Amino acid sequence: MVVISPTELRAEQKKYLDLAEKEDVVIKRGQKLIHLVVKERTITDEDLRRGITGEELKRRMHKRIDKLFDK
């Protein structure tokens, strides 16, 4: 296990993120210990196909917001 400070993480982010794939990396922030967790991909290709673009989200939200303020 490697224990680092937030400052070390900021300075060497790539190094510690890569290292977290092989061993435990813990950030000590004050009295708290924050563990970096590496997970396998959780977003599937199907999720990506069903997703919408930022522009589409904006368009849909504007319709709802406009409807809220219609009198």
C-alpha positions in Angstrom: 0.0 0.0 0.0 1.2 3.5 -0.9 0.0 6.4 1.2 0.3 9.9 -0.4 -0.8 13.4 0.2 -3.3 15.3 -2.1 -0.3 17.5 -3.2 1.6 14.4 -4.3 -1.5 13.2 -6.2 -1.9 16.5 -8.0 1.8 16.6 -8.9 2.0 13.0 -10.1 -1.6 12.1 -11.0 -0.8 9.8 -13.9 1.8 7.9 -11.9 -0.6 7.2 -9.0 -3.6 6.4 -11.1 -1.5 3.9 -13.1 -0.1 2.5 -9.8 -3.6 2.1 -8.4 -4.3 -0.5 -11.1 -1.6 -2.7 -9.5 -1.6 -1.9 -5.8 -3.6 0.0 -3.1 -3.1 3.8 -3.3 -4.4 5.8 -0.3 -4.6 9.6 -0.1 -4.2 10.9 3.4 -6.2 14.1 3.7 -6.1 15.3 7.3 -7.3 12.4 9.4 -9.2 10.8 6.5 -7.8 8.0 4.3 -9.2 8.0 0.8 -8.7 4.9 -1.2 -8.3 5.0 -5.0 -10.5 2.3 -6.5 -10.1 0.9 -10.0 -13.1 -0.8 -11.4 -13.7 -2.5 -14.7 -15.7 -0.6 -17.2 -19.2 -0.1 -15.9 -20.7 1.7 -18.9 -21.6 -0.8 -21.6 -21.7 -0.2 -25.4 -25.5 -0.4 -25.1 -25.5 2.4 -22.5 -23.5 4.5 -25.0 -25.9 3.8 -27.8 -28.9 4.8 -25.6 -27.2 7.9 -24.4 -28.0 11.4 -25.6 -25.6 14.3 -26.5 -25.2 17.4 -24.4 -27.0 19.4 -27.1 -30.0 17.0 -27.0 -30.1 17.2 -23.2 -30.0 21.0 -23.4 -32.9 21.0 -25.9 -35.0 18.7 -23.8 -34.4 20.7 -20.6 -35.2 24.0 -22.2 -38.6 22.7 -23.2 -39.3 21.6 -19.7 -38.1 24.9 -18.2 -40.1 26.9 -20.6 -43.2 24.8 -19.7 -42.6 25.5 -16.0 -42.8 29.2 -16.6 -45.7 29.3 -19.0 -48.7 31.1 -17.5 
